[in-house]
Amino acid sequence: MLLVTWDGVLICVSLIVAFIASFTALDTAGRVAVSRGWLARLWLVISGTAMGIGIWAMHFIGMLAMMMPMTMRYDVRLTAISLAVAIAASIWAFNQTVNEHHLTRRRLLYGSLILGAGVVVMHYLGMNALLIAPTPHWKLALVALSVLIAFVASGVALWLAFHLRQGEKNLLLMRGLASLVMGIAIAGMHYVGMAAAEFDQASSMHSHGVSDQGLAVWVTMITLTILGITLLISMLDAQLHAARLTAKLNRANLELRQLAMHDNLTALPNRVMLEQRLQNAIKKATLDDSGFTVMYMDLDGFKAINDTWGHHVGDHLLIAVAARLQDALTDQMLLARLGGDEFVLMFDDGDEKRAIALAQKLVKMIEAPFELDRYSLHVSLSLGIALFPLHGRNKQELMFNADSAMYHTKHNGRNGWSLFEAAMSTSAQHQLELANDLWQAIDRQEMRLFYQPKFRSSGSELIGFEALLRWQHPTRGLLMPDLFLPRAEKTGQIVALGNWVINEACRQLKQWHKEGNSRWTVSVNLSALQFHQRDLLNTLAQALSHHQLPSGALMLEITETIAMRDPLFSQLRIRELQQLGVKIAIDNFGIGYANLLHLKHLEASELKIDRSFINCLRADSEDATVVSAMLTLAQSLNLSMVAEGVETEEQQRLLTGLGFDALQGYLLGKPTPAEYVSEFMTIASFSALRTERLMPLTDA
C-alpha cells in the first residue's frame, strides 16, 4: 500500500476551522430565534450556509493534511457539488430543528438523518474528487463507523444549536464549549472516514484538475471570507438588536414614568408628581426667600351627575373640567388631579391678591354649563387657598390647610373660594379625626341600628321595619348617617359598614321571630358601591343561612338612580338576589328617570314614593294626580307601594284613600332602638301612635 503521512499543522487548522464554523452556526442560529418573517428565513440560510461551509472546509483542509509522494489534484465539479451538498443539508436540517419553537424527538431524528446523510455524501464525494488511479480500497468497518459518527455528531450539533439559540447567563461560554464539542465530532467523522481509505503502491495522479496548492488557497480564501463576514454580521446584528432593545426599554421607561406620574383619565399630573414638585418648590422658595400658592379644588354636584347619568358621563365631565381649568393657566402652573373630582393647582407666586383673583376667575369659569353630547351639565367649584410659607412650611401642612379652606367653602354655601385661616384647621381636624375613628367604630361596637316601623295603610298592623344606621361616638354622642356615610363612601368603608348592617338586621329580625312576630320583615338600604360589589351575594347568603331567616323576610332598598344607572346589570343583580330569597324595593321613586319598561324588567317587589311628593301632597292637587298614576303603574306591575315621610293625619287619610299598601313616617313612628320596638305593638290605631310615641332620645 502507498505510504501516507499527515501534516500536524494542517490537522490543527482543520480543527480550528471546524470550531469557528460551529461557533458561527450557533451564533447565527440564535438570530433565527429572535427574528420573524423573511429576516428569520434569511438567518436560517446564513446559519446553514456557515455550517455547511465549515464542514466542507474542514474536510478539504483535512485532505490537504494527507501527504502523498505526488502532487495531489482534485476534480473541480465534484468539489463544488460536495460544497453544495453540505450547505443544502445543513439548511434543511436547521429548518427542521432550530427554526421550530419545540424540538421533538421526531424532529431531532429527522434533522440528524438529513444532516448526517449530507455530511456522509459530502465526505465521500470529496474523497472521490481526488483524481487518483486506481481508486482507493475501503475498509467497510471504518466506513460504517464514520457514517455512525456522522449521524451522532449531526444529532449533537442540532441539539446544541436549538438549545443555545437564546439565553442570558454565560451564553458566550456555553456556545464556545458547544462549538468545541461539535468541531471534535465533525473532525472525528472525517478522519475516521479518511482512515478507511487505502491506496495502491502504484497509484498515480491525473494531470488535469486543480492542484492541492490551488485548492488550499481557494479553501482558505472562501472559508475565512465567508465565515468571517458571517460572524461579523451576526455580531453587528447583535449590537444593533441590543441597541434597539435599549431604545425600546428607554421608551418603555418613559411611558411607565408617564403612567406613574399622570392621571389615566385626564392626563394631568397625579398625586405622585404633585408631591415631588411641591417638595422641590418648598426647597426653592426657602433658598430664594420667596413664596408660592397651593389651591385645593373640589367639584360641587359631581356625585349627583355621576349617580344619575353614569360613570361614563362623569368621566367626560372630568375631562372637560380639566381642559377648561387648563385654558386659564400658564405653562408654569401645575394642575394635578388627586382622584375623583379633586384637583390641586400649584404655581410660583405667593401674592395673596393675585391668588384670590385667579381663584375667582376659576370659580366663574366652572359655573358655565358643560355641553357634552346630549347633556347640559352644571357643576360648581369649591376652592381653598394656602400660601407658602404663611400657611405651612411643609407639603403635608400646606395640603391639609388648603383642603381645610376648601371644606370651609363647601360648608358655607359652595361655589366659591376661601383663603385659609387658623380656625379652619380646627374644623378640618375634627373631620379628619372622625374619619380615623370610623375605621375602628365597628370593632369597638359603636354602631347602632334604629328601626322605623312600617304599617299597613288599612289599619294598625305592624308589618316590619326599616333599619337605619347610627353611630354612638364615645365623645360626640349619637351621630346621624349624613355626618359619616359620605366619608365612608369616599374611602370604601361603606362596604364593611353595609355588611355589618345586614348581619345585625338579620340577627335582630331572627330574635323578633323567636318572640312570636314571625310575619315581620326588615329592610336595609344599599349604597351604590354595595349593590355592585362582587361579595354581596355571598354576604347575604351567609347572613340568611346563619340566622335561618325565611324567604322574603329581608328586603334591600336601592335608590332609583342606582337601579337606573346600569339597567342591564340591575336586572341581573335583582334576579340573583331574588333567587336568594331577598326582596328588592326601589327607594326615592319619582325623582329620577325610571320608566315603565325599565321597571317591568327590574322585577322589584316594592316601590317607595319619595317624601318630596308626600310633603306637598294635597287632595285634588297635581301631586295627587302624579301619585295616583304611580299607584296605577305599580298595580299593573304587581308592585307594593309604600309612602315614606308621612307626618300628618291628612296625609295618612289621603294616602290610605289613594290605595297605598303601606305607610311609614314620623306620624306613625320615629326610628327607635330595638329594645323600644315592643311599644309599637300595644298601639291600637295610627292616631294613638301619634299621641303615645316615645323616643325623645332619637332626636339626638
Phi, psi and omega in degrees: 000153182290135180285124180241132176242172185231141177269111183298326180296315180292328175298316178297320178298319180297321177295320179296318178298318179298320179295313181297318180297317180295316181296317179297318179296317179296319183293316180288331175297327176297329177292328179299318185293330184259005181248165180225155173064220184297329180293322177295319179295323178296315179293330176296316178296318181295314182294319178295320178297317179298318179294314181297315179297320180297315179297315181297314181295319179299320179298310185285330174292324175296322177293324176295332178288343179280114186262124176239156180282046179195161176283124184272139179231152186230146176285121185295319183295313180293325178297317179292321179297319180297324177295316180297321179297315181298317181292313182298316180296321180294315180297314181298315180294318179296324179296330180280341187237295187296329185278001182255157179283329181231136180258100178276164178299322180296316180293319179297317179295317180298313179296321180296319178296318180296308183292318179299316178297320178297319180294316180297313180297316179300317183295310185282336168294318179297320177295322180289340178287347178289117186277075182236144179227137354288169180294154184291158172268149185242135173273108189298326180297316179289327176298314179298320179296320179296321178296316178300316179298322180299315181289318179295315179298322178296317178298316178297317181298315182291322178297315179295319180298322180290312187281347178250024176294316183225164178168174182235316189259124175056035183295318182296317179296317180296319178294323178297314179295320179296320178297324178295316178297314180297318180297317179295321180295317180294316179295322179300315178300316184296311185286331172294319178296321179289326178293340179285348183265135175235138184247141179293153180298329184267017182296146177223160185254138177293158184275339181270177182093174182271141182283167180295326177295317178296317178298321180299317180296313183293317179298315181296313182297311183296313185296306183296322181295309184291313181294321179296313179297317180299313181295321179296316179299317180299317180293318178297320178296321178298319179294318179295320179297318178296322179294318178296320179297319178297318179297318178296319179296321178296318178295319179296320178296320177296319179293320178296320178296320178299315180294321183289334186256355185230153178284132184295326185281306187262350184066011175283158171305147180257192184298323182299310179295321180301315181295322177296312181294325179294318179296318179295321180296322178296316179298314182295314181295326178293317179291321184271356184055046181238191181218172175207173187240141173238127177242127178256124186236143178219139181277133175269130178089002182291319182299320180297319178295317180298318181288323185281311188259350177103163185293328181294323176291318178300320179295317179296325178293318179298320178297318180293320178297315180300317180295319181293320178296317181296331179298334182267000187249161175265170181294337181278351180267142181252116175253122182237150173252123181276338185137154182060231180249029181255130179232153176229134178244133178227136178207155186277071175202113183263016181280126185296316183295318180292324178296317179295319180298318179293321179299315178299320180296317181293317178300317180295322181295318184287339179298328182295142183295152176256119180265103181241110183055243182262007183255142170243105190253140180239124171225166176229175186239128169254127191228136176239140185243133172228137183248138173266134003263007187299321186248019177153144182246003173222165188294325180295317182292319179297313181295318181296318182288324175295320177296319178298319179295323178295316178294329175297320177298316181298318183286350180245035172108349178065184178051059180185197182222159176217135172271134187301138172229156186303324183295334182293327183294331179295314178296317179296324179297322177298318179296319179294318179296322179296318179296320178293320179296330183296329180298330185253002186297320181292314180299327180274003178057045180264348181280145181228150171248127171257150186238121176262127186288155177232125184245153170292141184288340184278350182188206186257018182287125177275120185251347179166193186217156169254125181277126182237132187277138173226157179239115177273084184288139184297334181242337184256000178081203183280120184253136178281156186297333181293347179273339184228339181293321177303319177294321180296322178293323183290326183264353182088359179292346183299331181292312179297319178297317180297320178296321178296318180300315180300313182293319181291320179296320178294319179298315181292320179296320178298323178296317178295322178297319179296332181276004175105004181257059189290345182268354180290149173235167176223140178244145183231136178279137177250136173279168179299320181295319178296316184300328183263354184290146184292325187276003184301314183297319178295319179299314180293317181299318179294319181294316180294320180291318183295320183263359174053053179270143179287163178298135178089356181285330181254132176238136177253133180254126174237147181287160179300321182294323177294315182297325185269351182299315178222085187303321181295316177295319181299319178301313181295314183295318180296321178296319178296320180293320179295327177294335175280350184092021180254132177271157182236134174244138175266111184270160178056034182292136177112350182252354181255224184224030177294151176227175185301318182298314180297316181298324180298320183275341181288332177059039176285169181257337189210145172244133176249113181291133183298144183296342179295328174287321185291321186298325182252019183284127176224152179299141178062016178271169178296324179297321179297323178295318179296314181296321178298321178294322177296320179297317178299318177299313182297317181297322180292337180256008181058042179255140172282143180247127180239134175257124177252157180083026178285117186237347181229158178294329178297316177298319181299312181296318182294317182292321177296319179294325179292335177110024177294147180279325183212156181232152182207135179165175184295333176299324186267331179167132178278160174302134187216151175299160185299327184291345179259359184297329182300337180296329181291335184286339184268358184269127190275335184212166180296324180292324177293323177302318184296325183272335188253356184299143188265231167051055170294335183288342180286350178282354184297000000 
